[in-house]
Amino acid sequence: MTADDSYGRLDDDDYPAYTMGRAAEMLGTTQGFLRAIGEARLITPLRSEGGHRRYSRYQLRIAARARELVDQGTPIEAACRIIVLEDQLEEAQRINAEYRRAAASAAPPESA
């Protein structure tokens, strides 16, 4: 791997750059919380060659949302389900917007 390859990863939201300890510190939570949302299958951290969990920035954003819900009193399993549903809704809205744009561009021009 060259230095240029390494620098390219700095902007990669999916690159698993953070250890469990660092991720927990950044989120202001415990490693147990990260394990719990992993067990609930909200996020699946990659593993280093030594078997240690590694988290990406994208996963940290999801974990931060889960922590926000849990801090508001939502049980962890429910928080994970809410986040999955929010993600599905966002994706459906994106697809609908694409369909609307495609239909609008394919519609024949109206005659006046």
C-alpha positions as CSV (number, residue, x, y, z in Angstrom):
1,M,0.0,0.0,0.0
2,T,1.3,3.4,-0.9
3,A,1.0,6.6,1.0
4,D,-1.5,7.8,-1.7
5,D,-3.7,4.8,-1.0
6,S,-3.6,5.5,2.8
7,Y,-4.6,9.2,2.3
8,G,-7.5,8.2,0.1
9,R,-9.0,6.4,3.1
10,L,-9.2,9.6,5.1
11,D,-12.4,10.5,3.3
12,D,-13.8,7.0,3.2
13,D,-16.8,6.9,5.6
14,D,-16.8,3.1,5.4
15,Y,-13.1,2.5,6.3
16,P,-13.0,0.8,9.7
17,A,-10.4,3.2,11.3
18,Y,-11.6,3.3,14.9
19,T,-10.9,0.8,17.7
20,M,-13.7,-0.1,20.1
21,G,-12.1,1.9,22.9
22,R,-11.6,5.0,20.7
23,A,-15.1,4.7,19.3
24,A,-16.6,4.5,22.8
25,E,-14.6,7.5,23.8
26,M,-15.6,9.6,20.8
27,L,-19.3,8.8,21.5
28,G,-19.1,9.3,25.2
29,T,-20.4,5.8,25.8
30,T,-19.2,2.4,27.0
31,Q,-17.7,-0.5,25.1
32,G,-20.6,-2.5,26.4
33,F,-23.0,-0.2,24.6
34,L,-21.2,-0.8,21.3
35,R,-21.3,-4.5,21.9
36,A,-25.0,-4.3,22.6
37,I,-25.9,-2.5,19.4
38,G,-23.6,-5.0,17.6
39,E,-25.6,-7.9,19.2
40,A,-28.8,-6.2,18.1
41,R,-27.3,-6.2,14.6
42,L,-27.6,-2.5,14.2
43,I,-24.0,-2.3,13.2
44,T,-21.5,-5.0,12.4
45,P,-17.9,-3.8,13.0
46,L,-15.2,-5.3,11.0
47,R,-12.5,-7.3,12.7
48,S,-8.7,-6.7,12.6
49,E,-6.4,-9.5,11.9
50,G,-6.1,-9.9,15.7
51,G,-9.9,-10.1,16.1
52,H,-10.4,-6.6,17.5
53,R,-13.5,-4.7,16.5
54,R,-13.0,-1.7,14.1
55,Y,-15.6,0.9,13.4
56,S,-16.1,3.3,10.5
57,R,-17.3,6.9,10.7
58,Y,-20.6,5.8,9.1
59,Q,-21.0,3.2,11.9
60,L,-20.2,5.8,14.5
61,R,-22.9,8.1,13.2
62,I,-25.4,5.2,13.6
63,A,-24.2,4.4,17.1
64,A,-24.5,8.1,18.0
65,R,-28.1,8.1,16.9
66,A,-28.7,4.9,18.9
67,R,-27.2,6.6,21.9
68,E,-29.3,9.6,21.5
69,L,-32.5,7.5,21.5
70,V,-31.3,5.4,24.5
71,D,-30.4,8.6,26.4
72,Q,-34.0,9.8,25.8
73,G,-35.3,6.6,27.5
74,T,-35.8,4.3,24.5
75,P,-34.9,0.7,25.2
76,I,-31.8,-0.4,23.1
77,E,-33.7,-3.0,21.0
78,A,-36.4,-0.4,20.2
79,A,-33.8,2.3,19.4
80,C,-32.1,-0.1,17.0
81,R,-35.4,-0.9,15.3
82,I,-36.3,2.8,15.0
83,I,-33.0,3.5,13.3
84,V,-33.5,0.7,10.8
85,L,-37.0,2.0,10.0
86,E,-35.7,5.5,9.6
87,D,-33.1,4.3,7.2
88,Q,-35.7,2.3,5.2
89,L,-37.9,5.4,5.0
90,E,-35.1,7.6,3.8
91,E,-34.2,5.1,1.1
92,A,-37.9,4.7,0.0
93,Q,-38.2,8.5,-0.2
94,R,-35.0,8.7,-2.3
95,I,-36.3,6.1,-4.7
96,N,-39.7,7.8,-5.0
97,A,-38.0,11.1,-5.8
98,E,-36.0,9.4,-8.5
99,Y,-39.2,7.9,-10.0
100,R,-40.9,11.3,-9.9
101,R,-37.9,12.9,-11.7
102,A,-37.9,10.1,-14.3
103,A,-41.6,10.4,-14.9
104,A,-41.5,14.1,-15.2
105,S,-38.7,14.0,-17.8
106,A,-40.5,11.3,-19.8
107,A,-43.9,13.0,-19.9
108,P,-44.8,14.6,-23.2
109,P,-44.9,18.4,-23.2
110,E,-48.3,19.8,-22.6
111,S,-49.8,21.8,-25.5
112,A,-51.4,25.1,-24.7
